[in-house]
C-alpha cells in the first residue's frame, strides 16, 4: 500500500470533518428553531468524532502526530480541507444546503470505503456510514420541505443557496495526485467516481425539492493543495486559541 497516498486521503477527509464541525457548531443557540440548534450541535459533535478517528488512524498506522496536535497545531497552508467547508455559515438556507450537499458526498465516500483494502479505514467506514444516514435524513427533509412544500420565498432562497453552493460543492472532488495509487491499491475508488456517485445521489432530492441544478459551473479548487479562502485562518485562530495557550495541559 502506498503510505503517502493513504495519508493524503486521510488528511483531506479529516480536515473537512474538523472544519465543517466547527461551522455547524456556530449554529448552537442561533438556529431558527430549538430543534435545529440541537440538530446542528449533534451533527457537529459527530463530525468532530469522525475527524478524531481519522487523525488517530494516521497516528497509529503512519506515525503522524497525535490527533489533537494534528487538529490544532497546523497552520493554514498545511490544511487540506476544501473551500466549501471553510465558508461562513451565512443565512440558514446556505448552511442547510451545504449540510445536504456535503453529507451526501460523505455518505457516498464512506460507503465506498467500506470496501477499502485498508482494514482500519474500512472498519471505521462501516460505523460512520450508519451515523450519516441520520444526518442525511435531517438535511433531505428540510431541503424538500423548504424547496417544494414551503412558500414562494423559501423556494427562491433555497434555489439561490444551491446556486451559491454548487461550485464550492464541486470542489469537494478536487482531483488528487494520490488517486491513481489509491485506486491501484484498492484503498479508494478515486474522486471522479465519488463525484459521479454523488451527482446521482443528490439529483433525486433536489428534483423532488423542485430545485434546478446549476449547469456549466466551474468547480472551485485549491484547498486540497493548501490554498484557502480568506475565511479559514480566522476560523483556525478561534478554534485553536485555548489549545495553543498550553498544548501540554490535561483537562
Secondary structure, 3 states (H helix, E strand, C coil): CCHHHHHHHHHHHHHHHHHHHHHHHCCCCCCCCHHHHHHHHHHHHHHHHHHHHHHHHHHHHHCCCCHHHHHHCCCHHHCCCCHHHHCCCCCHHHHHHHHHHHHHHHHHHHHHHCCCCCHHHHHHHHHHHHHHHHHHHHHHHHHHHHHHHCCHHHHHHHHHHHHHHHHHHHHHHCCCCCHHHHHHHCCCCCHHHHHHHHHHHHHHHHHHCCCCCCCCCCCCCCHHHCCCCHHHHHHHHHHHHHHHHCCCCCC
